[in-house]
Amino acid sequence: MRGLRHLSLASVAMVLGRVPCRLNSRGGQPPAPLGARILTNPEDVFQHNMWDHVKWSEEEKEKARQKADDNSNFRIPLEEQGKYDIDACKFWDSFYETHQDKFFKDRKWLFLEFPELLPLGLESSATEERPCGLRAPCPEPGVSGREKETGQQRQHAPSHQHIDPLTSDCQQSCNQDGRDTAGAARQTSSFPGEHATFRIFEVGCGAGNSVYPIVSSIKQPVPKHDVILHRTFCPEDLARLGEESNKDTGAFLYCCDFSPRAVQLVKDHPDYDQSVCHAFVQDVCDEVGSFPFPPLSLDVILLVFVLSSIHPERVQGVVTRLSQFLKPGGILLFRDYGRYDLSQLRFKKGRCLSENFYSRGDGTCVYFFTKDEVHSLFSNAGLEEIQNLEDRRLQVNRGKKVVMRRVWMQSKFKKPQPLAPPL
């Protein structure tokens, strides 16, 4: 067991959690290698805190639809809606001012959900049978109801600095920082991570709760595929795992948020390492904004609970622009809120901005997606679907004897290879 102590978290997660399953799952119930806790007897509902792949009856679907219709009948007046878009930076930055990096735990589940984040074996076709999963982490113990609903999304939603005197105009600061960074890269014909062989870009990094699990996996690589799939480890396996953990993956992580405060929190983290990570301020809604890397340079783009915070009319443009930076064969990983999730049904009347788009009490906004919307969103950007799943789960408060229905979307889309020229 001593050898296991030297493995990265990503290595252990890959060893213990990866199970072959098909990624292409548009129809029917998704595979459940990480979500095998199925409720078969309703009397057992309070025996666990979470049940996976929960099917809704037609009556439950109709009740949820009526609840969403009811809380969206009374909308925020049009003359007041503009501030939620124009002042989005202020609303999100106030969150980081209050909570700093203490609100969320690191997303250590990323490698079980998205093994594509690991350099290992990415060359294989994404449509082949390979490890994959569906289950997202359960809400953290001790988190309040409000935090359970919005915690993940808040971390990844963009926000701007507005308190620091140096960045009193948060929108101007964000745009200028992003353009200066990219402009410098262009002028020198070089860019951060230019020598990397595998590049990841996380959009909406918040305080870095996805950044540092990824950085850890880069600095302490996972073992080769044939070792990962072992379930029982002999001394020779442990030795090989240790040897692999000292090898350079050639990977590099870019991460951005349009909150200067959030980006500074990432840079101030003791594990921040400019040799493998570049954090920068960027508003991805800025149609003329530049990035510190060239087009066709990224292997993976990570969008986790960030697109839901953007106005629905802007989302397609954001995805289309981001897709231009993927290499042919590169993959975009997406997880976000699904239609009729508990957090949507809990909104009170008067918080709706537009259909399925709401403003919370603190001014931050959230949209709730469907599978068809997700498919159209990424397909319209020229990407090919690998996975598009609706994750329906039953969250249970055993103490209060309350059940809560959660809905998330999880998807993977690939940039197609260019067509071969005619002979």
N, C-alpha and C positions, 0 to 999 in steps of 0.2 A: 504493500500500500504506500510505501514511502515514495515510490515513483509517481504516484498520482498527485502528490502534493505539488509537484513541479509543473503540472499541466495547467494550461490556461482554462478559464471557465468555458470558453468556446470548445476546447478539446473534449472536456468531460461531457458537455451538453451534446456534442455530436456523437460521442461514443454511446451514451446511455439513451439518447432519444431518437436517433434516426432510423426510420422504418420505411422500406420501399412502398410507394403508392403512386397512383397515376395523378398527374397534375391537372390534366384536362378534365374539368368537372362542371361543365355548364349545366348539365341536367342531373336530376335525381339528388339523393343525399350524398354529401361529400364524404370522402374517406376520413376515418377518424383515428389515425394512429396516435394522436396526442389528445384526443377527445373521446375516449372510449367509455366514459361514464354515462350510460344511457339509462334513462328512467323508464322502466318497464312496468312497475307497479306504483300507481299514484300514492299509495299509502306510505311509500318509502321516501317521499319527497324531502322530508326534513332530516334525512340521515346524512346528507352531504351539503356543502355550501354552494355547489355548482353542478348542473347537469348539462351534458353536451348534446348537440344536434337535436334540439327539441322541436317537434313538429307542432304547428299551430292548427287548430281546428278552424273550419270556415267561420264559426261563430266568434272565435277569438280574433281572427283577422278583421272581421267586420266591426267588432267592438273597438279595435285599435284604430281603424280607419275613421270611425265616427268621432273618436276622441281627438284625433289630429285635426279633423275638420272643425270640430267645436273650438279648439284653442287657436285656430287660425282665422276664424270668422271676424274677429275684431283685431285689426292690424294697426301697427304704429303709423301715425299720420305721415303722408308723403313728405310734408315739409320738415319732419323730424328725422327722416330716414337717412338723409345725407351724412349726418355726423357719424353714423356707425361705419361708414366707409372712409370718410375723410379723416376722422380722428381715431381710426383703428389702432394706429401706433400708440396713442396715449392710453387707450384702454388696456392693451396688452403689456405695455411697458410698466404700468402701475402694478401689474401682477408680479413681475420680476423685482420691482422695487420692494415689494412687501415680502415676498417669499424667497428671494435669491435662488440658491440651488438646494434648498432644504425641503421642497414640497414633494418631489418625486424620487422614486428609486430608479436605479439604472435598469434598463430593459434587457435583462439577461436572457430573456426568452427569444430574442431576435433570431438566433442561429437555428432554433428549432422551427420557427415559423418560416424563416427565409434563409435557408442554407446557401442561397446564391450570394449572400454577402461575404462568404468565405472564398478565397481564391481557388481553393482546392476543387478540381474537377469541373470548373466552369466551362471548359472547352467542350464538354459533352453536350449533346442536343438537349434542350430544355423540354422537348416533347417526349423524351424517353422516360422509362420508369426510373425514378430517382427519389431520394429522400425528400419528403415534404410533410407539412403539417398544417393544421387549421387552428388549433386552439390557442387563443391569446391568454395572457396571464390573468389570473383571477384578481379582483380588486385587492389592494393591499390591506392587511389587517389594520384596524383602527382608523380607517379613512372614513370621513363623513359621507353622507348621502350625496351632497353637492359635489364633493371631490371625486367620488366614485363615478359620477356622471360625466365630469368634464376634465378630470385630471390628466388623462393621456393626451387629449386633444389640446389642452391649454399649453402643454409643454412645447408642442410642435407648431402651434399657431404663431404666425409672425407678429411682431410688435416692434415699436420704435422707442428710442430714447427720447425723453422730453423733460427730464428733471435736471440732469447735469448741464450746467451753464454752457459747456463746450458744445452741446448738442441740443440746444433749446428748440431749434427747428428740426424735429425728428425726421420728417420726410426729406428735407434737404440734406441732412447729414447722411441718411441711408443711401440716397442716390449718389451723392458725391463720393462716398467711401467705396461703393461698389465699382463706380466708373474709374476711379483712380487706381484701384487694384488691378482691374482688367487692362486699363490703359498702359500701366507700367509693364505688364506682361507682354503686351503687343509690341511696345517700343523696343524691348530687349530681345524679342523673338524667342523668349523662353517663358516658362510659367512654373509655378509650384507643382511638384510632382511630375515634371516632364519625363523623368527617367523611369517612372513606375511602369510596371507591366499590367497592373490591374488597378483601376481607379473607381472609387465609390463616391457618390455625391448625395449627402442627406440634405433635403430641403426642409427648413424650419427646425433647426437643431435645438432650439430652446436653450436650456442650461447644460445640455450635453448628456442627457440620460441614455441616448442611443450612441452617442459619440464614443464614450469610453469603453463599453463592451466591444465595439468594433476596433478601436485602437488597441485594446488588449489582444484581440485576435490577430491583429497585424504584427504586433511585437512578440507574441507568443503563438506562433502558427499552430494550426491543427495538424494532426498526422495525415498520412496518405490514406486514400480511400479504402484500401484493403485492410488497414489496421482499424479504421473507424468502425467498420461493421462488426468487429469482434464483440461479443457479449461477455466472454470470459477471458481475462487477461493472464497470460503466463509471464514469467520474468522477461522473456525475450521481447514480448509485445511492449511491456513497460519501458524497456531500454530503447526500443525503436521510437516510442512516443516521446521520450526525453530527447533523443537525437533530433527528431523533426522539430521540436519546439525551439531549437536554437537556429533554425534555418530562416533566411530572409524570404518573405513571401513576394517581395516586389510590389506590395500593395500600398495604396495611398488613399486617404480619406479627405474629401472636401466637405465642409458643412457650412451652412449659412442660415442666418435669421435676419429679419429686418429690424430687430431690436439691438442697438449697440450695447445695451446693458446685458442682454443675454449672451451675445458673442464675447463680451469681456469676461463673463462668468466662465465660459468655456476656456478661454485663454488663461484664466487665473487658476484653473484646476491643476493640481500638482502632476497629473499624468499627461497634461498637454505636451505634445512633442512635435515641433515643427518639421521634423524629418519624416513624419508619417501622416501629418494632419495639417490642414490649412483651414482655419475658421475665418469667415469674412462676413461683413454686413451686406445684405442684398435684399431688395424687395422684388420678388419674382413676378409681381404684377406690373412692374415697370417695363413697358414695351420696348424702350430703347436702352435698357440697362445692359451692361456687359458683364461677363463672367471671367474669372482668372484662369480659364482653360479654353482651348479651342473647340470648335464643333467636331463631332465624331471622335471624341476622346474618352468617353466614359463607358465603363463596363456595366455599372449598376447605378440606378437612381432610386433613392428611398423616399417615399412619401407616406408618412404615418401620421394620421390625424392632423393633417395640415390643410388639404384641399377643402375640407368642410368649413374652415374658418374664412375662406375667400368668397366674395360675392359670386353667386352662381353665374352671372353674366361674364365674369372674368376667367373662370376656371378653364374653359376650353383653350383660350389663348395661352394660359400658363403652361398647360400640358403640351401644347403644340410647340412652344418655344423650347421647353426642356427636352423634348424628344430629339431636337436637332443636335444635341450634344452626345447622344448615345452612339456608340459604335454599331455597325451592322452586327446583329447577334446579341447586342447589349440588352439588358432586361430592366424593366421598371417595376418596382415592388410597391404595392399600395395596400393600406389598411385604414379604414375610417368608419364613421357611423353609418348604420343602415336604417332604412325607412321603418318607422314605428318602433324604434328603440325606446326603452323606458324613458330616457332623458327627453325625447321628443314629446311623449305623451304627458310628461309632468309639467310642461310649460303652461303657464296661466294665460288667460285671454289678455290680449294687448301686447304680447311680446313677439308677435309674428311680423316679419318684414315683407316676405313674399312666400309663395307656396313652398313649404318644407324648409324654410329659412327663417331662423329666429335670432333674436338678441337676448342674451342673458342679462341678469340684473347688473352685472359689472360692465356692460357695454360690449363684451365680446360676442361674436356671432358664430352660428353653427348651422350647417346644412346636413340633411339626411338623404343618403343615396339609395338607389335601387340597382339591382344587377344590370338591367338594361341600360340605365344611365351610365354606369361605369363602363360597360362594353362600348357604348357609343363614344364616350369621352376619349378613350384611348385609341379606339379604332379610327376615329376621325383625325387623330394625330399620326396616322400611318403605322400604328403598332399592331402586332398580331397577338391574339389572346392565347395564353398558356393556361391560366387559371382564373376563374371568376366565381367566387364562392360567397354564399350568404351564411354567416356564422350565427345561428340562433341558439342561445343558451338560456338556461333558467338559473338565475342567481337567487340564493335562498338566505334569508335571515332566520336562522333556527331559533334564536332567542325570542324574536317577536312573532315567529310563525308567519312570515311574509315571504311571498315568492315574487320575483321581478324578472320580466322577460327582456333580455338584452339581444340586440341585433347589431352585428358588425359586417362590413364588407371586407373581403381579402382577395386581392387579385395580383396577377403577374402577367405582364405584357412584354413582348419581345420586338425589337426592331428587326425587320426582315433583312436578309442579305440582298444586295443589289442583284438585279437580273444579269445573267451572263450575256455579253454582247453576241449578236448573231455571227455565225461562222461565215 
